[in-house]
Amino acid sequence: MSYARAAVAVVAAFLLQTAVLPLTVGEGVTPDFLLATAAAVALLAGTGPAIGFGLATGLLQDSFSGGLLGMNGFSKPLVVFLAARGREHPPLDTRAGIPLLLVFAAAADLAILWALGEVAGFTAIPARELGAAAYGIPITVIYGLLVVRFLKPRPAGYGAP
């Protein structure tokens, strides 16, 4: 995995999250492209880079979200670290484990952010949270699979087009 490609993926996810997606999805229900990118890096690079990319993407998201600073900076490193640790154990160490770990990362991040919001005293709107789970998680997982494919190194002998 190339860290330059990972940086390009983070920039693309950030632009999708902040510039493109708010114009197309209403009601505040958005998939978390930055989480998907951090989880993809974590699944391919391991636990050390997982914490760094999770923290960087979480703080980047916090700085432009208008919410409480540090919520994503706390949840994303924790979630992607746990996903990277899960990738080290059978049966999640196979190709079939990647989508399962992306589902875990998306659902766990949503649960942690909801819990932090409850502790911080934010008003919770159940319909919005259910909408985030119903629409946000599948799109986050699909985007995460695309990022894994983008970041995955090509096998030896694979010719360029």
DSSP file with accessible surface (Angstrom, degrees, kcal/mol):
  #  RESIDUE AA STRUCTURE BP1 BP2  ACC     N-H-->O    O-->H-N    N-H-->O    O-->H-N    TCO  KAPPA ALPHA  PHI   PSI    X-CA   Y-CA   Z-CA
    1    1 A M              0   0   58      0, 0.0     2,-0.5     0, 0.0   151,-0.1   0.000 360.0 360.0 360.0 134.4    0.0    0.0    0.0
    2    2 A S     >  -     0   0   54    149,-0.4     4,-1.8     1,-0.1     5,-0.1  -0.793 360.0-150.4 -95.6 130.4    1.3    3.4   -0.9
    3    3 A Y  H  > S+     0   0  125     -2,-0.5     4,-2.2     1,-0.2    -1,-0.1   0.777  99.7  59.9 -70.8 -23.8    0.9    6.2    1.6
    4    4 A A  H  > S+     0   0   68      2,-0.2     4,-2.1     1,-0.2    -1,-0.2   0.921 106.2  46.7 -66.6 -42.5    0.7    8.7   -1.3
    5    5 A R  H  > S+     0   0   95      1,-0.2     4,-2.4     2,-0.2    -2,-0.2   0.881 110.5  53.4 -64.3 -37.7   -2.4    6.8   -2.6
    6    6 A A  H  X S+     0   0    0     -4,-1.8     4,-2.2     2,-0.2    -2,-0.2   0.903 108.0  50.0 -63.6 -40.1   -3.8    6.8    0.9
    7    7 A A  H  X S+     0   0   50     -4,-2.2     4,-2.3     2,-0.2    -2,-0.2   0.906 110.4  50.0 -64.7 -40.2   -3.3   10.6    1.1
    8    8 A V  H  X S+     0   0   87     -4,-2.1     4,-2.6     1,-0.2    -2,-0.2   0.910 110.2  51.2 -63.2 -40.3   -5.1   11.0   -2.3
    9    9 A A  H  X S+     0   0    4     -4,-2.4     4,-2.6     2,-0.2    -2,-0.2   0.889 108.9  50.6 -64.8 -38.1   -7.9    8.8   -1.0
   10   10 A V  H  X S+     0   0   24     -4,-2.2     4,-2.7     2,-0.2    -2,-0.2   0.927 111.4  47.9 -65.8 -43.3   -8.3   11.0    2.2
   11   11 A V  H  X S+     0   0   85     -4,-2.3     4,-2.5     2,-0.2    -2,-0.2   0.932 113.1  48.3 -63.1 -43.0   -8.5   14.1    0.1
   12   12 A A  H  X S+     0   0   41     -4,-2.6     4,-2.4     1,-0.2    -2,-0.2   0.921 112.9  48.0 -63.3 -42.5  -11.1   12.6   -2.2
   13   13 A A  H  X S+     0   0    0     -4,-2.6     4,-2.7     2,-0.2    21,-0.2   0.906 110.8  51.6 -64.7 -40.3  -13.1   11.4    0.7
   14   14 A F  H  X S+     0   0   37     -4,-2.7     4,-2.5     2,-0.2     5,-0.4   0.924 110.7  47.8 -62.9 -43.2  -12.9   14.8    2.4
   15   15 A L  H  X>S+     0   0   91     -4,-2.5     4,-2.4     1,-0.2     5,-1.8   0.903 113.3  47.8 -66.2 -40.3  -14.1   16.5   -0.8
   16   16 A L  I  <>S+     0   0   53     -4,-2.4     5,-2.8     3,-0.2    -2,-0.2   0.919 114.6  47.2 -62.3 -43.1  -17.0   14.0   -1.2
   17   17 A Q  I  <5S+     0   0   20     -4,-2.7    -2,-0.2    -5,-0.2    -1,-0.2   0.875 126.6  23.9 -67.4 -39.5  -17.9   14.5    2.5
   18   18 A T  I  <5S+     0   0   55     -4,-2.5    -3,-0.2    -5,-0.2    -2,-0.2   0.794 132.2  25.4-102.5 -31.7  -17.8   18.3    2.6
   19   19 A A  I  <5S+     0   0   52     -4,-2.4     4,-0.3    -5,-0.4    -3,-0.2   0.858 126.3  28.0-104.0 -45.6  -18.4   19.5   -1.0
   20   20 A V  I >><S+     0   0   75     -5,-1.8     3,-1.0     2,-0.1     4,-0.6   0.938 115.6  51.5 -87.4 -50.1  -20.3   17.0   -3.1
   21   21 A L  H >><S+     0   0   17     -5,-2.8     4,-2.3    -6,-0.3     3,-1.5   0.873 100.4  59.6 -64.4 -40.9  -22.4   15.0   -0.6
   22   22 A P  H 34 S+     0   0   73      0, 0.0    -1,-0.3     0, 0.0    -2,-0.1   0.796 104.8  54.1 -60.6 -21.1  -24.1   17.9    1.2
   23   23 A L  H <4 S+     0   0  151     -3,-1.0    -2,-0.2    -4,-0.3    -3,-0.1   0.717 117.4  34.2 -81.0 -19.5  -25.6   19.0   -2.1
   24   24 A T  H << S+     0   0   98     -3,-1.5     2,-0.5    -4,-0.6    -3,-0.1   0.705 110.3  57.2-109.9 -24.7  -27.1   15.6   -2.8
   25   25 A V     <  -     0   0   51     -4,-2.3     3,-0.3     3,-0.0    -1,-0.2  -0.944  65.5-167.7-116.0 126.6  -28.3   14.1    0.5
   26   26 A G    >   +     0   0   51     -2,-0.5     3,-1.4     1,-0.2    -3,-0.0  -0.307  59.0  50.4-100.1-175.2  -30.7   15.9    2.7
   27   27 A E  T 3  S-     0   0  176      1,-0.3    -1,-0.2    -2,-0.1     3,-0.1   0.634 116.3 -81.3  64.4  12.1  -31.9   15.5    6.3
   28   28 A G  T 3  S+     0   0   37     -3,-0.3     2,-0.8     1,-0.2    -1,-0.3   0.590  90.9 137.3  75.1   5.7  -28.3   15.3    7.6
   29   29 A V    <   +     0   0   17     -3,-1.4    -1,-0.2   102,-0.0   100,-0.1  -0.787  25.3 158.6 -90.0 111.7  -28.0   11.6    6.7
   30   30 A T        -     0   0   56     -2,-0.8   106,-0.1    -3,-0.1     2,-0.1  -0.994  40.9-121.7-135.8 140.8  -24.6   11.1    5.2
   31   31 A P        -     0   0    5      0, 0.0     2,-1.0     0, 0.0     3,-0.2  -0.448  33.7-117.0 -71.2 156.4  -22.3    8.2    4.7
   32   32 A D     >  +     0   0   19    104,-0.3     4,-2.0     1,-0.2     5,-0.1  -0.752  37.9 170.7-102.4  89.4  -18.9    8.6    6.4
   33   33 A F  H  > S+     0   0   15     -2,-1.0     4,-2.1     1,-0.2    -1,-0.2   0.837  78.5  55.2 -68.3 -33.7  -16.4    8.6    3.5
   34   34 A L  H  > S+     0   0    1    -21,-0.2     4,-2.4     2,-0.2    -1,-0.2   0.895 107.8  49.3 -68.2 -37.4  -13.5    9.6    5.8
   35   35 A L  H  > S+     0   0    3      2,-0.2     4,-2.9     1,-0.2     5,-0.2   0.927 109.9  51.7 -64.5 -43.2  -14.2    6.6    8.1
   36   36 A A  H  X S+     0   0    1     -4,-2.0     4,-2.3     1,-0.2    -2,-0.2   0.903 111.2  47.7 -61.0 -39.5  -14.3    4.3    5.1
   37   37 A T  H  X S+     0   0    0     -4,-2.1     4,-2.3     2,-0.2    -1,-0.2   0.936 113.1  46.9 -68.1 -45.0  -10.9    5.6    3.9
   38   38 A A  H  X S+     0   0    0     -4,-2.4     4,-2.4     1,-0.2    -2,-0.2   0.904 113.3  49.6 -63.8 -38.4   -9.3    5.3    7.4
   39   39 A A  H  X S+     0   0    1     -4,-2.9     4,-2.6     2,-0.2    -1,-0.2   0.899 109.2  51.8 -68.2 -38.3  -10.8    1.8    7.8
   40   40 A A  H  X S+     0   0    0     -4,-2.3     4,-1.5    -5,-0.2     5,-0.2   0.927 111.4  46.9 -63.5 -43.4   -9.4    0.7    4.4
   41   41 A V  H  X S+     0   0    0     -4,-2.3     4,-3.0     1,-0.2     5,-0.4   0.927 112.8  50.7 -62.1 -42.6   -6.0    2.0    5.3
   42   42 A A  H  X S+     0   0    1     -4,-2.4     4,-1.9     1,-0.2    -2,-0.2   0.907 108.9  50.3 -63.4 -40.8   -6.2    0.2    8.6
   43   43 A L  H  < S+     0   0    8     -4,-2.6    -1,-0.2     1,-0.2    -2,-0.2   0.801 120.5  35.2 -70.2 -26.7   -7.2   -3.1    7.0
   44   44 A L  H  < S+     0   0   48     -4,-1.5    -2,-0.2    -5,-0.2    -1,-0.2   0.782 126.9  33.7 -95.6 -30.6   -4.4   -3.0    4.6
   45   45 A A  H  < S-     0   0   34     -4,-3.0     3,-0.2     1,-0.3    -3,-0.2   0.673 102.4-122.5-104.3 -20.9   -1.6   -1.4    6.6
   46   46 A G     X  -     0   0   25     -4,-1.9     4,-1.3    -5,-0.4    -1,-0.3  -0.514  42.5 -47.5 108.4-174.6   -2.2   -2.7   10.2
   47   47 A T  H  > S+     0   0   39      2,-0.2     4,-1.7    37,-0.2     5,-0.2   0.833 123.1  57.5 -73.1 -35.0   -2.8   -1.2   13.6
   48   48 A G  H  > S+     0   0   51      1,-0.2     4,-1.5    -3,-0.2     3,-0.4   0.980 113.4  37.2 -62.5 -57.2    0.0    1.4   13.7
   49   49 A P  H  > S+     0   0   34      0, 0.0     4,-2.9     0, 0.0     5,-0.3   0.808 110.0  66.9 -63.7 -25.3   -1.1    3.3   10.6
   50   50 A A  H  X S+     0   0    0     -4,-1.3     4,-2.6     1,-0.2     5,-0.2   0.934 101.4  45.9 -60.4 -45.5   -4.7    2.7   11.6
   51   51 A I  H  X S+     0   0   81     -4,-1.7     4,-2.5    -3,-0.4     5,-0.2   0.931 115.1  47.2 -65.2 -43.9   -4.4    4.9   14.7
   52   52 A G  H  X S+     0   0   42     -4,-1.5     4,-2.5     2,-0.2    -2,-0.2   0.940 116.2  42.3 -64.6 -47.1   -2.7    7.7   12.8
   53   53 A F  H  X S+     0   0   39     -4,-2.9     4,-2.7     2,-0.2     5,-0.3   0.878 114.2  52.7 -68.7 -36.4   -5.0    7.7    9.8
   54   54 A G  H  X S+     0   0    0     -4,-2.6     4,-2.3    -5,-0.3    -2,-0.2   0.927 112.4  44.7 -63.0 -43.2   -8.0    7.4   12.1
   55   55 A L  H  X S+     0   0   79     -4,-2.5     4,-2.7    -5,-0.2     5,-0.3   0.932 114.7  48.3 -66.2 -44.4   -6.9   10.4   14.2
   56   56 A A  H  X S+     0   0   61     -4,-2.5     4,-2.2    -5,-0.2    -2,-0.2   0.939 116.0  42.3 -63.5 -46.2   -6.1   12.5   11.2
   57   57 A T  H  X S+     0   0    1     -4,-2.7     4,-2.5     2,-0.2    -1,-0.2   0.882 114.5  52.1 -70.2 -35.6   -9.4   11.8    9.4
   58   58 A G  H  X S+     0   0    0     -4,-2.3     4,-2.5    -5,-0.3    15,-0.5   0.934 112.9  43.0 -65.0 -45.6  -11.3   12.2   12.6
   59   59 A L  H  X S+     0   0   78     -4,-2.7     4,-2.3    13,-0.2    -2,-0.2   0.872 112.9  53.7 -69.1 -34.5   -9.8   15.6   13.5
   60   60 A L  H  X S+     0   0   52     -4,-2.2     4,-0.9    -5,-0.3    -2,-0.2   0.935 111.8  45.1 -62.7 -44.2  -10.2   16.7    9.8
   61   61 A Q  H >X S+     0   0   26     -4,-2.5     4,-0.8     1,-0.2     3,-0.6   0.903 112.4  51.6 -66.4 -40.6  -13.8   15.8    9.9
   62   62 A D  H >X S+     0   0    6     -4,-2.5     4,-0.7     1,-0.2     3,-0.6   0.880 104.2  57.5 -62.5 -37.6  -14.3   17.5   13.3
   63   63 A S  H 3< S+     0   0   69     -4,-2.3    -1,-0.2     1,-0.2    -2,-0.2   0.766 117.8  31.4 -69.3 -21.8  -12.7   20.7   12.1
   64   64 A F  H << S+     0   0  133     -4,-0.9    -1,-0.2    -3,-0.6    -2,-0.2   0.378 102.7  76.8-114.7   4.4  -15.2   21.1    9.3
   65   65 A S  H << S-     0   0   65     -4,-0.8    -2,-0.1    -3,-0.6    -3,-0.1   0.730  85.9-134.7 -88.8 -23.6  -18.3   19.5   10.8
   66   66 A G  S  < S+     0   0   79     -4,-0.7     3,-0.1     1,-0.2    -3,-0.1   0.508  70.2 107.6  82.2   2.0  -19.4   22.3   13.1
   67   67 A G  S    S-     0   0   48     -5,-0.3     2,-0.4     1,-0.2    -1,-0.2  -0.092  85.0 -42.9 -94.1-160.8  -20.0   19.9   15.9
   68   68 A L    >   -     0   0   85     -3,-0.1     3,-1.4     1,-0.1     4,-0.4  -0.519  64.8-120.3 -70.8 123.0  -18.1   19.2   19.1
   69   69 A L  T 3  S+     0   0  124     -2,-0.4    -1,-0.1     1,-0.2   -10,-0.1  -0.480  93.6  26.1 -68.9 126.0  -14.4   19.1   18.3
   70   70 A G  T 3> S+     0   0   30     -2,-0.3     4,-1.2   -12,-0.2    -1,-0.2   0.214  85.5 104.0 110.3 -14.8  -12.9   15.8   19.2
   71   71 A M  H <> S+     0   0   27     -3,-1.4     4,-2.5     2,-0.2     3,-0.4   0.965  93.9  33.4 -64.2 -50.8  -15.8   13.4   18.9
   72   72 A N  H  > S+     0   0   13     -4,-0.4     4,-2.2   -14,-0.3   -13,-0.2   0.833 113.9  61.8 -72.1 -31.4  -14.7   12.0   15.5
   73   73 A G  H  4 S+     0   0    9    -15,-0.5    -1,-0.2     1,-0.2    -2,-0.2   0.736 112.9  37.6 -65.6 -21.8  -11.0   12.4   16.7
   74   74 A F  H  X S+     0   0  116     -4,-1.2     4,-1.2    -3,-0.4    -2,-0.2   0.858 119.6  44.1 -90.7 -45.2  -11.8    9.9   19.5
   75   75 A S  H  X S+     0   0    0     -4,-2.5     4,-2.7    -5,-0.2     5,-0.2   0.903 107.9  54.6 -73.6 -41.2  -14.2    7.5   17.7
   76   76 A K  H  X S+     0   0    0     -4,-2.2     4,-2.7     1,-0.2     5,-0.3   0.929 108.1  46.2 -65.6 -46.5  -12.3    7.0   14.4
   77   77 A P  H  > S+     0   0   18      0, 0.0     4,-2.0     0, 0.0    -1,-0.2   0.927 115.8  48.4 -60.7 -38.9   -8.9    5.9   15.8
   78   78 A L  H  X S+     0   0   67     -4,-1.2     4,-2.2     2,-0.2    -2,-0.2   0.950 114.5  44.3 -64.4 -47.2  -10.6    3.5   18.2
   79   79 A V  H  X S+     0   0    0     -4,-2.7     4,-2.2     1,-0.2    -1,-0.2   0.929 115.6  45.3 -66.6 -45.7  -12.9    2.0   15.6
   80   80 A V  H  X S+     0   0    0     -4,-2.7     4,-2.4    -5,-0.2    -1,-0.2   0.851 111.1  54.3 -72.4 -29.0  -10.2    1.6   12.9
   81   81 A F  H  X S+     0   0   68     -4,-2.0     4,-2.5    -5,-0.3    -1,-0.2   0.938 109.9  47.0 -64.1 -45.3   -7.8    0.2   15.4
   82   82 A L  H  X S+     0   0   79     -4,-2.2     4,-2.2     2,-0.2    -2,-0.2   0.888 112.1  50.6 -64.0 -37.2  -10.3   -2.5   16.5
   83   83 A A  H  X S+     0   0    0     -4,-2.2     4,-1.7     2,-0.2    -1,-0.2   0.918 110.6  48.9 -66.0 -40.9  -11.0   -3.3   12.8
   84   84 A A  H  X S+     0   0    1     -4,-2.4     4,-0.6     1,-0.2    -2,-0.2   0.893 111.4  49.7 -65.9 -38.4   -7.3   -3.7   12.1
   85   85 A R  H >< S+     0   0  106     -4,-2.5     3,-0.9     1,-0.2     4,-0.2   0.886 108.7  53.0 -65.8 -38.7   -6.9   -5.9   15.1
   86   86 A G  H >< S+     0   0   17     -4,-2.2     3,-1.5     1,-0.2     6,-0.3   0.855 100.6  61.5 -63.7 -32.2   -9.9   -8.0   13.9
   87   87 A R  H 3< S+     0   0   53     -4,-1.7    -1,-0.2     1,-0.3    -2,-0.2   0.738  95.6  62.6 -66.9 -20.1   -8.2   -8.4   10.5
   88   88 A E  T << S+     0   0   91     -3,-0.9    -1,-0.3    -4,-0.6    -2,-0.2   0.556  96.5  70.3 -82.3  -7.6   -5.3  -10.2   12.3
   89   89 A H  S X  S-     0   0   98     -3,-1.5     3,-1.2    -4,-0.2     4,-0.3  -0.904  89.6 -79.2-117.7 140.5   -7.5  -13.1   13.5
   90   90 A P  T 3  S+     0   0   98      0, 0.0    -2,-0.1     0, 0.0    -3,-0.0  -0.394 107.6  22.3 -66.5 148.8   -9.2  -15.9   11.6
   91   91 A P  T >  S+     0   0  104      0, 0.0     3,-1.0     0, 0.0     6,-0.2  -0.941 122.3  56.9 -90.2   9.1  -11.7  -16.0    9.9
   92   92 A L  T <  S+     0   0   47     -3,-1.2     9,-0.1    -6,-0.3     5,-0.0   0.519  87.7  79.6 -80.6  -2.8  -11.5  -12.2    9.3
   93   93 A D  T 3  S+     0   0   79     -4,-0.3    -1,-0.2    -5,-0.1     2,-0.1   0.392  81.4  83.2 -85.6   7.9   -8.0  -12.4    7.8
   94   94 A T  S X> S-     0   0   70     -3,-1.0     3,-1.0     1,-0.1     4,-0.6  -0.445  98.9 -97.7 -99.7 176.8   -9.5  -13.5    4.5
   95   95 A R  T >4 S+     0   0  197      1,-0.3     3,-0.8     2,-0.2    -1,-0.1   0.831 123.0  59.7 -63.8 -31.7  -10.9  -11.5    1.7
   96   96 A A  T 3> S+     0   0   69      1,-0.2     4,-0.8     2,-0.2    -1,-0.3   0.724  95.0  64.9 -70.3 -19.0  -14.4  -12.1    2.9
   97   97 A G  H <> S+     0   0    1     -3,-1.0     4,-2.5    -6,-0.2    -1,-0.2   0.748  85.1  73.5 -75.0 -22.7  -13.5  -10.5    6.2
   98   98 A I  H <X S+     0   0    8     -3,-0.8     4,-2.2    -4,-0.6     5,-0.2   0.948  97.8  44.0 -61.7 -50.1  -13.0   -7.0    4.7
   99   99 A P  H  > S+     0   0   45      0, 0.0     4,-2.3     0, 0.0    -1,-0.2   0.912 113.8  52.1 -62.7 -36.1  -16.7   -6.2    4.1
  100  100 A L  H  X S+     0   0  109     -4,-0.8     4,-2.4     1,-0.2    -2,-0.2   0.912 110.5  47.3 -64.9 -40.1  -17.6   -7.6    7.6
  101  101 A L  H  X S+     0   0    8     -4,-2.5     4,-2.6     2,-0.2    -1,-0.2   0.844 110.2  52.8 -71.3 -31.5  -14.9   -5.4    9.2
  102  102 A L  H  X S+     0   0    4     -4,-2.2     4,-2.5    -5,-0.2    -2,-0.2   0.898 109.4  48.9 -68.5 -38.8  -16.1   -2.3    7.2
  103  103 A V  H  X S+     0   0   68     -4,-2.3     4,-2.6     2,-0.2     5,-0.3   0.932 112.2  49.3 -63.0 -44.4  -19.7   -3.0    8.4
  104  104 A F  H  X S+     0   0   84     -4,-2.4     4,-3.1     1,-0.2     5,-0.3   0.933 111.2  49.3 -58.3 -47.1  -18.4   -3.3   12.0
  105  105 A A  H  X S+     0   0    1     -4,-2.6     4,-2.3     1,-0.2     5,-0.2   0.927 113.2  45.9 -61.5 -44.2  -16.4    0.0   11.6
  106  106 A A  H  X S+     0   0    7     -4,-2.5     4,-1.9     2,-0.2    -1,-0.2   0.927 117.7  42.3 -66.4 -43.8  -19.4    1.9   10.2
  107  107 A A  H  X S+     0   0   43     -4,-2.6     4,-2.4    -5,-0.2    -2,-0.2   0.912 115.5  49.0 -70.6 -41.5  -21.8    0.6   12.9
  108  108 A A  H  X S+     0   0   21     -4,-3.1     4,-2.8    -5,-0.3     5,-0.2   0.900 110.5  50.9 -66.7 -39.0  -19.4    1.0   15.8
  109  109 A D  H  X S+     0   0    4     -4,-2.3     4,-2.7    -5,-0.3     5,-0.2   0.927 111.0  48.5 -63.7 -42.3  -18.5    4.5   14.8
  110  110 A L  H  X S+     0   0   55     -4,-1.9     4,-2.3    -5,-0.2    -2,-0.2   0.921 112.9  48.4 -63.0 -41.4  -22.2    5.5   14.6
  111  111 A A  H  X S+     0   0   56     -4,-2.4     4,-2.5     2,-0.2    -2,-0.2   0.911 112.6  47.6 -66.4 -41.9  -22.8    3.9   18.0
  112  112 A I  H  X S+     0   0   36     -4,-2.8     4,-2.8     2,-0.2     5,-0.2   0.928 112.9  48.2 -66.3 -42.9  -19.8    5.6   19.6
  113  113 A L  H  X S+     0   0   37     -4,-2.7     4,-2.2    -5,-0.2    -2,-0.2   0.893 111.7  50.5 -65.2 -37.3  -20.8    9.0   18.2
  114  114 A W  H  X S+     0   0  122     -4,-2.3     4,-2.2    -5,-0.2    -2,-0.2   0.937 112.0  47.3 -63.6 -45.1  -24.4    8.5   19.4
  115  115 A A  H  X S+     0   0   43     -4,-2.5     4,-2.3     1,-0.2    -2,-0.2   0.912 112.5  48.8 -63.9 -42.5  -23.1    7.6   22.9
  116  116 A L  H  X S+     0   0   51     -4,-2.8     4,-2.5     1,-0.2    -1,-0.2   0.880 110.2  52.4 -64.4 -37.3  -20.8   10.6   23.0
  117  117 A G  H  X>S+     0   0   10     -4,-2.2     5,-2.4    -5,-0.2     4,-0.7   0.887 109.3  49.2 -64.2 -38.2  -23.7   12.8   21.8
  118  118 A E  H  <5S+     0   0   89     -4,-2.2     3,-0.4     3,-0.2    -2,-0.2   0.909 113.2  46.4 -66.7 -41.9  -25.9   11.5   24.6
  119  119 A V  H  <5S+     0   0  127     -4,-2.3    -2,-0.2     1,-0.2    -1,-0.2   0.901 112.0  50.7 -67.1 -39.0  -23.1   12.2   27.2
  120  120 A A  H  <5S-     0   0   54     -4,-2.5    -1,-0.2    -5,-0.2    -2,-0.2   0.601 117.2-113.9 -77.1 -10.9  -22.4   15.6   25.9
  121  121 A G  T  <5 +     0   0   60     -4,-0.7    -3,-0.2    -3,-0.4     2,-0.2   0.663  58.8 155.6  90.7  14.8  -26.1   16.5   26.0
  122  122 A F      < -     0   0   97     -5,-2.4     2,-0.4    -6,-0.2    -1,-0.3  -0.494  51.3-107.2 -70.6 146.4  -26.9   16.9   22.3
  123  123 A T        -     0   0  130     -2,-0.2     2,-0.5     1,-0.0    -1,-0.1  -0.594  34.2-144.5 -75.4 132.0  -30.5   16.3   21.4
  124  124 A A        -     0   0   39     -2,-0.4     3,-0.1    -6,-0.0    -1,-0.0  -0.847   8.7-159.2-101.5 131.3  -30.9   13.0   19.7
  125  125 A I     >  -     0   0   92     -2,-0.5     4,-2.1     1,-0.2     3,-0.4  -0.927   6.2-158.7-107.7 105.2  -33.4   12.6   16.9
  126  126 A P  H  > S+     0   0   86      0, 0.0     4,-2.6     0, 0.0     5,-0.2   0.876  89.1  54.2 -56.7 -39.1  -34.1    8.8   16.6
  127  127 A A  H  > S+     0   0   75      1,-0.2     4,-2.2     2,-0.2     5,-0.2   0.909 109.4  48.4 -63.8 -38.6  -35.4    9.0   13.0
  128  128 A R  H  > S+     0   0  130     -3,-0.4     4,-2.3     2,-0.2    -1,-0.2   0.911 111.7  49.2 -67.2 -40.4  -32.3   10.8   11.9
  129  129 A E  H  X S+     0   0   60     -4,-2.1     4,-1.9     2,-0.2    -2,-0.2   0.897 111.7  48.7 -66.9 -39.2  -30.1    8.2   13.6
  130  130 A L  H  X S+     0   0  127     -4,-2.6     4,-2.8    -5,-0.2    -1,-0.2   0.888 110.9  51.5 -66.9 -36.5  -32.0    5.3   12.0
  131  131 A G  H  X>S+     0   0   13     -4,-2.2     4,-2.6    -5,-0.2     5,-0.7   0.901 107.5  52.4 -65.0 -38.8  -31.7    7.0    8.7
  132  132 A A  I  X>S+     0   0   19     -4,-2.3     4,-1.3     1,-0.2     5,-0.9   0.900 113.4  44.4 -63.6 -38.2  -28.0    7.4    9.2
  133  133 A A  I  X5S+     0   0   35     -4,-1.9     4,-0.7     3,-0.2    -2,-0.2   0.918 115.8  46.3 -71.8 -41.6  -27.8    3.6    9.9
  134  134 A A  I  <5S+     0   0   63     -4,-2.8    -2,-0.2    -5,-0.1    -3,-0.2   0.880 131.2  17.6 -72.0 -37.3  -30.1    2.6    7.1
  135  135 A Y  I  X5S+     0   0  158     -4,-2.6     4,-1.2    -5,-0.2    -3,-0.2   0.786 124.1  52.3-103.1 -36.8  -28.5    4.7    4.3
  136  136 A G  I  X<S+     0   0    4     -4,-1.3     4,-2.5    -5,-0.7  -104,-0.3   0.909 103.9  53.5 -71.8 -43.2  -25.1    5.7    5.7
  137  137 A I  H  X<S+     0   0   32     -5,-0.9     4,-2.5    -4,-0.7     5,-0.2   0.949 109.4  45.6 -64.3 -49.6  -23.7    2.3    6.6
  138  138 A P  H  > S+     0   0   64      0, 0.0     4,-2.5     0, 0.0    -1,-0.2   0.923 115.9  46.5 -61.3 -39.8  -24.2    0.5    3.3
  139  139 A I  H  X S+     0   0   76     -4,-1.2     4,-2.6     2,-0.2     5,-0.2   0.906 111.7  52.0 -68.5 -37.8  -22.8    3.4    1.3
  140  140 A T  H  X S+     0   0    8     -4,-2.5     4,-2.5     1,-0.2    -1,-0.2   0.925 111.1  47.8 -61.3 -42.9  -19.8    3.7    3.7
  141  141 A V  H  X S+     0   0   14     -4,-2.5     4,-2.4     2,-0.2    -2,-0.2   0.931 112.0  48.6 -66.1 -44.1  -19.1    0.0    3.2
  142  142 A I  H  X S+     0   0  105     -4,-2.5     4,-1.9     1,-0.2    -2,-0.2   0.938 113.5  47.0 -62.7 -44.1  -19.3    0.2   -0.6
  143  143 A Y  H  X S+     0   0   35     -4,-2.6     4,-2.4     1,-0.2    -1,-0.2   0.908 109.9  54.2 -63.9 -39.5  -17.0    3.2   -0.7
  144  144 A G  H  X S+     0   0    0     -4,-2.5     4,-2.5    -5,-0.2    -1,-0.2   0.899 106.6  51.2 -60.8 -39.9  -14.7    1.4    1.7
  145  145 A L  H  X S+     0   0   68     -4,-2.4     4,-2.1     2,-0.2    -1,-0.2   0.888 109.7  50.4 -65.0 -37.5  -14.5   -1.6   -0.6
  146  146 A L  H  X S+     0   0  112     -4,-1.9     4,-2.1     2,-0.2    -2,-0.2   0.902 110.8  48.9 -66.1 -39.2  -13.7    0.8   -3.5
  147  147 A V  H  X S+     0   0    6     -4,-2.4     4,-2.7     2,-0.2     5,-0.2   0.905 108.8  52.8 -67.9 -40.1  -10.9    2.4   -1.5
  148  148 A V  H  X S+     0   0    9     -4,-2.5     4,-2.0     1,-0.2    -1,-0.2   0.934 110.6  48.2 -58.8 -43.7   -9.5   -1.0   -0.5
  149  149 A R  H  < S+     0   0  178     -4,-2.1    -1,-0.2     1,-0.2    -2,-0.2   0.894 112.7  48.5 -63.9 -37.6   -9.4   -1.8   -4.2
  150  150 A F  H  < S+     0   0   82     -4,-2.1    -2,-0.2     1,-0.2    -1,-0.2   0.883 117.2  41.0 -68.9 -38.3   -7.7    1.5   -5.0
  151  151 A L  H  < S+     0   0    1     -4,-2.7  -149,-0.4    -5,-0.1    -2,-0.2   0.696  89.4 104.4 -85.1 -20.7   -5.1    1.1   -2.2
  152  152 A K  S  < S-     0   0   71     -4,-2.0  -108,-0.0    -5,-0.2    -4,-0.0  -0.417  76.3-117.1 -67.6 132.7   -4.3   -2.6   -2.7
  153  153 A P        -     0   0   87      0, 0.0    -1,-0.1     0, 0.0    -2,-0.1  -0.339  29.1-110.2 -68.6 149.2   -1.0   -3.2   -4.5
  154  154 A R        -     0   0  135      1,-0.1     3,-0.1     4,-0.1     4,-0.0  -0.516  37.5-102.8 -76.2 146.9   -1.1   -4.8   -7.9
  155  155 A P    >   -     0   0   95      0, 0.0     3,-1.7     0, 0.0    -1,-0.1  -0.283  48.0 -84.7 -67.3 156.9    0.3   -8.4   -8.1
  156  156 A A  T 3  S+     0   0  109      1,-0.2     3,-0.1     3,-0.0     0, 0.0  -0.335 116.1  25.4 -61.0 138.2    3.7   -8.9   -9.6
  157  157 A G  T 3  S+     0   0   87      1,-0.3     2,-0.7    -3,-0.1    -1,-0.2   0.448  82.3 139.2  87.9  -0.7    3.7   -9.2  -13.3
  158  158 A Y    <   -     0   0  132     -3,-1.7    -1,-0.3    -4,-0.0     2,-0.1  -0.680  46.6-140.4 -80.0 116.9    0.5   -7.1  -13.7
  159  159 A G        -     0   0   55     -2,-0.7    -1,-0.0    -3,-0.1    -3,-0.0  -0.452  11.1-115.0 -81.3 149.1    1.0   -4.9  -16.7
  160  160 A A              0   0   82     -2,-0.1    -1,-0.1     1,-0.1     0, 0.0  -0.521 360.0 360.0 -76.6 146.4   -0.1   -1.3  -16.9
  161  161 A P              0   0  161      0, 0.0    -1,-0.1     0, 0.0     0, 0.0  -0.202 360.0 360.0 -67.4 360.0   -2.8   -0.6  -19.5
